[in-house]
């Protein structure tokens, strides 16, 4: 992982179902400053699609969003505003 993708905060939403992964991720993003990166970990399939779309709609940059295992995934988001 490059230094510009190194997360300053991580949120583990494994075991949670929508809308809670998004709620926790959005709450964590509010605590970051512009340019910082949030890592979101989870295992609820629909959230892997919904969280990046929601952050994109909010004007943030998705650096990485992909499966890391059979059901688990990781999303890296850089705060832009």
Secondary structure, DSSP 8 states (H G I E B T S, - for coil): --GGG--SEEEE-TT--TTHHHHHHHHHHHTS-TT-EEEEEE--HHHHHHHHHHHHHTT-EEEEEEESSSS-EEEEEE---
